[in-house]
C-alpha cells in the first residue's frame, strides 16, 4: 500500500508536470489546450487584474484568455518561486510568472503573482480557481 508521503510526492510531480504543460500551451498560443487544464465546471472561478475585473466563470475566463492571446504575436515566460501545498485531492499552487510578450515591434515584460487552486479531477490535475495580479515594477 502506498504511503501518504508517496501519494503527496506523486501529486507534486503531477502538478509540476502540469505547470510545464501550461507553459508549453502558453508559448504555443494554444488556448484550447490551455483551457483543457482548467476545470470546466460551474465551480471554476478566476480573478484577474485585467478586465473583466469581476469574478469570472469558466466561459468568461477562457474567452478573456483567448482574446489576450489573439492580441499577442508572442509570449514567453517561466514560473518562479513555486510552492505547492497539498490538501488531499486539492492543491494550492503559488508563485510568480515572469514573462516577455510582443505585439508587432512593441515588447513588454513583467511579473505576475499567481495563485492556482488545483483539484485532482479523476487523476488529472486541473485549475479550479486562479487569481493573477501584476507585481509592480521596482522603482
Residue frames as a rotation matrix with the C-alpha (Angstrom) as fourth column:
UNK 1
0.580 0.815 0.000 0.00
0.815 -0.580 0.000 0.00
0.000 0.000 -1.000 0.00
UNK 2
-0.133 -0.606 0.784 1.27
0.589 -0.685 -0.429 3.46
0.797 0.405 0.448 -0.95
UNK 3
-0.326 -0.057 -0.944 2.06
0.906 -0.304 -0.294 5.83
-0.270 -0.951 0.151 1.95
UNK 4
0.753 0.597 -0.277 0.66
0.536 -0.801 -0.268 9.36
-0.382 0.053 -0.923 2.26
UNK 5
0.154 -0.788 -0.596 4.18
-0.214 -0.615 0.759 10.73
-0.965 0.011 -0.263 1.68
UNK 6
-0.723 -0.414 0.553 4.45
0.380 0.429 0.819 8.75
-0.576 0.803 -0.153 -1.57
UNK 7
0.145 0.861 0.488 0.99
0.981 -0.061 -0.183 9.91
-0.128 0.505 -0.853 -2.72
UNK 8
0.740 0.094 -0.666 1.95
0.184 -0.981 0.066 13.51
-0.647 -0.171 -0.743 -1.95
UNK 9
-0.325 -0.924 -0.201 5.23
-0.130 -0.167 0.977 13.14
-0.937 0.344 -0.066 -3.86
UNK 10
-0.563 0.195 0.803 3.35
0.771 0.474 0.425 11.66
-0.298 0.858 -0.418 -6.83
UNK 11
0.551 0.834 0.014 0.81
0.804 -0.526 -0.276 14.52
-0.222 0.163 -0.961 -6.72
UNK 12
0.425 -0.468 -0.775 3.56
-0.084 -0.873 0.481 17.16
-0.901 -0.139 -0.410 -6.56
UNK 13
-0.676 -0.692 0.252 5.30
0.141 0.214 0.967 15.62
-0.723 0.689 -0.047 -9.57
UNK 14
-0.219 0.685 0.695 1.98
0.969 0.236 0.073 15.52
-0.114 0.690 -0.715 -11.48
UNK 15
0.758 0.490 -0.431 1.31
0.482 -0.865 -0.136 19.18
-0.440 -0.105 -0.892 -10.64
UNK 16
-0.021 -0.852 -0.522 4.86
-0.178 -0.511 0.841 20.19
-0.984 0.111 -0.141 -11.63
UNK 17
-0.726 -0.178 0.664 4.34
0.542 0.447 0.712 18.35
-0.424 0.877 -0.228 -14.92
UNK 18
0.294 0.911 0.290 1.02
0.946 -0.233 -0.226 20.18
-0.138 0.341 -0.930 -15.39
UNK 19
0.556 -0.161 -0.815 2.82
0.060 -0.971 0.232 23.51
-0.829 -0.178 -0.530 -14.91
UNK 20
-0.636 -0.772 0.008 5.20
-0.023 0.030 0.999 22.52
-0.772 0.635 -0.037 -17.73
UNK 21
-0.401 0.589 0.701 2.14
0.903 0.385 0.193 21.63
-0.157 0.710 -0.686 -19.86
UNK 22
0.628 0.663 -0.407 0.64
0.619 -0.743 -0.255 25.05
-0.472 -0.092 -0.877 -19.11
UNK 23
0.070 -0.691 -0.720 3.85
-0.221 -0.714 0.664 26.83
-0.973 0.113 -0.203 -20.13
UNK 24
-0.779 -0.342 0.525 4.03
0.363 0.436 0.823 24.81
-0.511 0.832 -0.216 -23.34
UNK 25
0.045 0.892 0.449 0.45
0.994 0.003 -0.106 25.80
-0.096 0.451 -0.887 -24.20
UNK 26
0.637 0.121 -0.762 1.16
0.244 -0.968 0.051 29.47
-0.732 -0.218 -0.646 -23.38
UNK 27
-0.332 -0.874 -0.356 4.31
-0.182 -0.311 0.933 29.52
-0.926 0.374 -0.056 -25.54
UNK 28
-0.805 0.075 0.588 2.42
0.547 0.476 0.688 27.87
-0.228 0.876 -0.425 -28.41
UNK 29
-0.788 0.589 -0.177 -0.56
-0.601 -0.799 0.020 30.22
-0.129 0.122 0.984 -28.02
UNK 30
-0.696 0.507 -0.509 -2.74
0.101 0.771 0.629 27.10
0.711 0.386 -0.588 -27.82
UNK 31
-0.602 0.494 0.627 -5.79
-0.775 -0.551 -0.310 28.44
0.192 -0.673 0.714 -25.99
UNK 32
0.457 0.779 -0.428 -7.77
-0.623 0.624 0.471 25.21
0.635 0.052 0.771 -26.41
UNK 33
0.052 -0.513 -0.857 -5.06
0.421 0.789 -0.447 23.15
0.906 -0.337 0.256 -24.74
UNK 34
-0.877 -0.362 0.315 -4.67
-0.077 -0.541 -0.837 25.80
0.474 -0.759 0.447 -22.03
UNK 35
-0.139 0.916 0.377 -8.44
-0.918 -0.262 0.298 25.72
0.372 -0.305 0.877 -21.42
UNK 36
0.442 0.327 -0.835 -8.29
-0.171 0.945 0.279 21.93
0.880 0.020 0.474 -21.03
UNK 37
-0.508 -0.693 -0.512 -6.06
0.456 0.288 -0.842 22.40
0.731 -0.661 0.170 -17.97
UNK 38
-0.806 0.375 0.458 -8.88
-0.579 -0.660 -0.480 24.32
0.122 -0.652 0.749 -16.24
UNK 39
-0.795 0.585 0.158 -11.88
0.420 0.720 -0.553 22.68
-0.437 -0.374 -0.818 -14.56
UNK 40
-0.795 0.601 0.073 -14.81
-0.243 -0.427 0.871 23.16
0.555 0.675 0.486 -16.95
UNK 41
-0.378 0.613 -0.694 -17.36
0.861 0.508 -0.021 23.41
0.340 -0.606 -0.720 -14.17
UNK 42
0.515 0.608 0.604 -19.74
0.251 -0.781 0.572 25.90
0.820 -0.143 -0.555 -12.55
UNK 43
0.857 -0.230 -0.462 -17.35
0.470 -0.020 0.882 25.67
-0.212 -0.973 0.091 -9.57
UNK 44
-0.131 -0.929 0.347 -14.46
0.981 -0.171 -0.087 27.23
0.140 0.329 0.934 -11.56
UNK 45
0.911 0.329 -0.248 -13.62
0.360 -0.929 0.089 30.86
-0.201 -0.170 -0.965 -10.71
UNK 46
-0.092 -0.953 0.289 -10.95
0.974 -0.147 -0.175 33.36
0.209 0.265 0.941 -11.68
UNK 47
0.825 0.145 -0.546 -9.88
0.265 -0.953 0.148 36.84
-0.498 -0.267 -0.825 -10.60
UNK 48
0.019 -0.801 0.598 -7.59
0.993 -0.057 -0.108 38.87
0.120 0.596 0.794 -12.83
UNK 49
-0.096 -0.064 -0.993 -6.39
0.453 -0.891 0.013 42.46
-0.886 -0.449 0.115 -12.75
UNK 50
-0.961 -0.008 -0.276 -7.35
-0.236 -0.498 0.835 42.98
-0.145 0.867 0.476 -16.39
UNK 51
-0.222 0.974 -0.035 -10.99
-0.889 -0.217 -0.402 43.25
-0.399 -0.058 0.915 -17.46
UNK 52
0.354 0.821 0.448 -13.38
-0.132 -0.430 0.893 41.83
0.926 -0.376 -0.044 -16.67
UNK 53
-0.558 -0.654 0.510 -12.46
-0.522 -0.201 -0.829 42.61
0.645 -0.729 -0.229 -13.07
UNK 54
0.305 0.739 0.601 -15.41
-0.952 0.230 0.202 40.75
0.011 -0.633 0.774 -11.59
UNK 55
-0.326 -0.309 0.893 -15.16
-0.388 0.905 0.172 37.10
-0.862 -0.291 -0.416 -10.58
UNK 56
-0.236 0.142 -0.961 -15.13
-0.966 0.068 0.247 35.13
0.101 0.987 0.122 -13.83
UNK 57
0.576 0.393 0.717 -16.72
-0.387 0.903 -0.185 31.79
-0.720 -0.171 0.673 -14.56
UNK 58
-0.065 -0.660 0.749 -15.13
0.419 0.663 0.621 29.24
-0.906 0.354 0.233 -16.86
UNK 59
0.374 0.271 0.887 -16.61
0.923 -0.015 -0.384 30.56
-0.090 0.963 -0.256 -20.12
UNK 60
0.999 0.011 0.045 -15.80
0.014 -0.999 -0.051 34.20
0.044 0.051 -0.998 -19.34
UNK 61
0.448 -0.892 0.060 -12.26
-0.331 -0.103 0.938 33.39
-0.831 -0.440 -0.341 -18.21
UNK 62
-0.097 -0.497 0.862 -11.47
0.623 0.645 0.442 31.27
-0.776 0.580 0.247 -21.27
UNK 63
0.642 0.381 0.666 -12.95
0.760 -0.435 -0.483 33.89
0.106 0.816 -0.568 -23.61
UNK 64
0.935 -0.336 -0.111 -10.84
-0.288 -0.905 0.313 36.62
-0.205 -0.261 -0.943 -21.96
UNK 65
0.139 -0.931 0.337 -7.70
-0.076 0.329 0.941 34.46
-0.987 -0.156 -0.026 -22.18
UNK 66
0.137 -0.040 0.990 -8.36
0.901 0.421 -0.107 33.74
-0.413 0.906 0.094 -25.87
UNK 67
0.914 0.235 0.331 -8.73
0.356 -0.855 -0.378 37.48
0.194 0.463 -0.865 -26.56
UNK 68
0.682 -0.726 -0.093 -5.48
-0.418 -0.491 0.765 38.21
-0.600 -0.482 -0.638 -24.70
UNK 69
-0.062 -0.736 0.675 -3.60
0.304 0.630 0.715 35.58
-0.951 0.249 0.185 -26.71
UNK 70
0.439 0.289 0.851 -5.07
0.887 0.015 -0.462 36.76
-0.146 0.957 -0.250 -30.02
UNK 71
0.999 -0.040 -0.028 -3.70
-0.043 -0.996 -0.083 40.24
-0.025 0.084 -0.996 -29.32
UNK 72
0.385 -0.916 0.107 -0.13
-0.440 -0.080 0.894 38.92
-0.811 -0.392 -0.435 -28.86
UNK 73
0.522 -0.358 -0.774 2.39
-0.748 0.245 -0.617 37.98
0.411 0.901 -0.140 -31.51
UNK 74
-0.023 -0.594 -0.804 4.47
0.174 0.790 -0.588 36.07
0.984 -0.153 0.086 -28.98
UNK 75
0.593 0.059 0.803 4.70
-0.749 -0.325 0.577 35.37
0.295 -0.944 -0.148 -25.27
UNK 76
0.003 -0.644 -0.765 7.46
0.180 0.753 -0.633 33.59
0.984 -0.136 0.118 -23.39
UNK 77
0.312 0.117 0.943 7.60
-0.805 -0.495 0.328 33.05
0.505 -0.861 -0.060 -19.69
UNK 78
-0.412 -0.448 -0.793 8.60
0.135 0.831 -0.540 30.94
0.901 -0.330 -0.281 -16.75
UNK 79
0.805 0.593 -0.011 7.21
0.036 -0.030 0.999 30.09
0.592 -0.804 -0.045 -13.35
UNK 80
-0.369 -0.918 0.142 9.45
-0.067 -0.126 -0.990 31.10
0.927 -0.375 -0.015 -10.45
UNK 81
-0.869 -0.086 0.488 9.38
-0.472 -0.154 -0.868 30.54
0.150 -0.984 0.093 -6.69
UNK 82
-0.030 0.897 -0.441 6.63
-0.502 0.368 0.783 27.91
0.864 0.245 0.439 -7.00
UNK 83
-0.847 -0.079 0.526 5.18
-0.514 0.380 -0.769 26.47
-0.139 -0.922 -0.362 -3.80
UNK 84
-0.240 0.759 -0.605 2.76
-0.350 0.513 0.784 23.53
0.906 0.400 0.142 -3.84
UNK 85
-0.761 0.122 0.637 0.69
-0.618 0.161 -0.769 22.86
-0.197 -0.979 -0.047 -0.73
UNK 86
-0.624 0.492 -0.607 -1.35
-0.115 0.711 0.694 19.67
0.773 0.503 -0.386 -0.84
UNK 87
-0.557 0.585 0.589 -4.63
-0.738 -0.024 -0.674 19.03
-0.380 -0.810 0.446 0.97
UNK 88
-0.057 0.490 0.870 -5.61
0.130 0.868 -0.480 15.60
-0.990 0.086 -0.113 -0.29
UNK 89
-0.036 0.155 0.987 -7.16
0.955 0.297 -0.012 15.99
-0.295 0.942 -0.159 -3.73
UNK 90
0.927 0.276 0.253 -6.73
0.330 -0.921 -0.208 19.79
0.175 0.277 -0.945 -3.61
UNK 91
-0.073 -0.978 -0.196 -3.53
0.989 -0.097 0.115 21.79
-0.132 -0.185 0.974 -4.01
UNK 92
0.923 0.171 -0.344 -2.79
0.149 -0.985 -0.089 25.47
-0.354 0.031 -0.935 -3.57
UNK 93
0.135 -0.870 0.474 -0.04
0.988 0.151 -0.003 26.48
-0.069 0.469 0.881 -6.00
UNK 94
0.903 0.096 -0.420 1.54
0.130 -0.990 0.054 29.90
-0.410 -0.103 -0.906 -5.57
UNK 95
-0.051 -0.971 0.235 4.39
0.829 0.090 0.552 31.56
-0.557 0.223 0.800 -7.40
UNK 96
0.053 -0.062 -0.997 5.46
-0.333 -0.942 0.041 34.14
-0.942 0.329 -0.070 -9.90
UNK 97
0.460 0.042 0.887 5.09
0.790 0.435 -0.431 34.13
-0.404 0.899 0.167 -13.68
UNK 98
-0.101 -0.587 -0.803 7.83
-0.119 -0.794 0.596 36.20
-0.988 0.156 0.010 -15.33
UNK 99
0.404 0.388 0.828 7.01
0.735 0.400 -0.547 36.96
-0.544 0.830 -0.123 -18.96
UNK 100
-0.657 -0.408 -0.633 8.06
-0.156 -0.748 0.645 38.78
-0.737 0.522 0.428 -22.10
UNK 101
0.171 0.793 0.585 5.44
0.685 0.331 -0.649 39.48
-0.708 0.511 -0.487 -24.76
UNK 102
-0.842 -0.431 -0.325 5.37
0.066 -0.680 0.730 41.21
-0.536 0.593 0.601 -28.12
UNK 103
0.444 0.861 0.249 2.81
0.594 -0.075 -0.801 42.87
-0.671 0.504 -0.544 -30.35
UNK 104
0.926 -0.213 0.312 4.45
0.176 -0.489 -0.855 43.98
0.335 0.846 -0.415 -33.56
UNK 105
0.008 -0.981 0.196 7.59
0.223 -0.189 -0.956 45.90
0.975 0.051 0.217 -32.63
UNK 106
0.158 0.121 0.980 6.34
-0.817 -0.542 0.198 46.60
0.555 -0.832 0.013 -29.10
UNK 107
-0.204 -0.284 -0.937 7.80
0.309 0.889 -0.337 44.41
0.929 -0.358 -0.093 -26.38
UNK 108
0.277 0.262 0.924 6.77
-0.787 -0.489 0.375 44.26
0.551 -0.832 0.071 -22.76
UNK 109
-0.347 -0.370 -0.862 7.81
0.235 0.855 -0.462 42.26
0.908 -0.363 -0.210 -19.76
UNK 110
-0.029 0.346 0.938 6.68
-0.854 -0.496 0.157 41.85
0.519 -0.797 0.310 -16.22
UNK 111
-0.922 -0.189 -0.337 5.99
0.025 0.841 -0.541 39.55
0.386 -0.507 -0.770 -13.36
UNK 112
0.010 0.988 0.155 2.59
-0.625 -0.115 0.772 38.30
0.780 -0.104 0.616 -12.28
UNK 113
-0.769 -0.085 0.634 1.80
-0.591 0.475 -0.652 36.87
-0.245 -0.876 -0.416 -8.85
UNK 114
-0.203 0.702 -0.683 -0.29
-0.638 0.434 0.636 33.78
0.743 0.565 0.360 -9.33
UNK 115
-0.635 0.156 0.757 -2.35
-0.575 0.560 -0.597 31.56
-0.517 -0.814 -0.266 -7.09
UNK 116
-0.278 0.556 -0.783 -3.99
-0.690 0.452 0.565 28.46
0.668 0.698 0.258 -8.50
UNK 117
-0.169 0.324 0.931 -6.24
-0.726 0.598 -0.340 26.11
-0.667 -0.733 0.134 -6.59
UNK 118
-0.449 -0.074 -0.890 -5.91
-0.771 0.536 0.344 22.79
0.451 0.841 -0.298 -8.38
UNK 119
0.239 0.588 0.773 -8.05
-0.799 0.571 -0.187 19.71
-0.551 -0.573 0.606 -7.96
UNK 120
-0.876 -0.432 0.215 -7.42
-0.284 0.821 0.495 16.09
-0.390 0.372 -0.842 -8.83
UNK 121
0.114 0.922 -0.369 -10.11
-0.888 -0.071 -0.453 15.52
-0.445 0.380 0.811 -11.45
UNK 122
0.930 0.267 0.252 -10.11
-0.180 0.930 -0.321 11.74
-0.321 0.254 0.913 -11.90
UNK 123
0.428 -0.856 0.291 -6.29
0.703 0.518 0.488 11.61
-0.568 -0.005 0.823 -11.93
UNK 124
-0.059 -0.377 0.925 -5.86
0.854 -0.499 -0.148 14.82
0.517 0.781 0.351 -13.95
UNK 125
-0.279 -0.107 -0.954 -4.81
0.773 -0.615 -0.158 17.96
-0.570 -0.782 0.254 -12.01
UNK 126
-0.103 0.358 0.928 -6.85
0.793 -0.533 0.294 20.97
0.600 0.766 -0.229 -13.18
UNK 127
-0.977 -0.200 0.069 -7.14
0.139 -0.854 -0.502 24.59
0.159 -0.481 0.862 -12.13
UNK 128
-0.135 0.966 -0.221 -10.41
0.969 0.175 0.177 25.16
0.209 -0.190 -0.959 -10.24
UNK 129
0.914 0.325 -0.244 -9.59
0.367 -0.917 0.155 28.75
-0.173 -0.231 -0.957 -9.26
UNK 130
-0.125 -0.975 0.185 -6.86
0.976 -0.154 -0.152 31.16
0.177 0.161 0.971 -10.27
UNK 131
0.887 0.256 -0.385 -6.00
0.353 -0.913 0.206 34.65
-0.299 -0.319 -0.899 -9.13
UNK 132
0.034 -0.870 0.493 -3.49
0.972 -0.086 -0.218 36.78
0.232 0.486 0.842 -11.01
UNK 133
0.933 0.182 -0.311 -2.09
0.246 -0.953 0.179 40.18
-0.264 -0.243 -0.933 -10.08
UNK 134
0.535 -0.752 0.384 0.71
0.350 -0.217 -0.911 42.12
0.769 0.622 0.147 -11.70
UNK 135
0.370 -0.550 -0.749 3.68
0.868 -0.084 0.490 42.70
-0.332 -0.831 0.447 -9.44
UNK 136
0.982 0.008 -0.190 4.62
-0.045 -0.961 -0.273 46.39
-0.185 0.277 -0.943 -9.65
UNK 137
0.501 -0.853 0.142 7.96
0.470 0.130 -0.873 47.09
0.727 0.505 0.466 -11.32
UNK 138
0.137 -0.531 -0.836 10.75
0.960 -0.137 0.245 48.06
-0.245 -0.836 0.491 -8.93
UNK 139
0.945 0.250 -0.209 11.12
0.225 -0.965 -0.137 51.81
-0.236 0.083 -0.968 -8.54
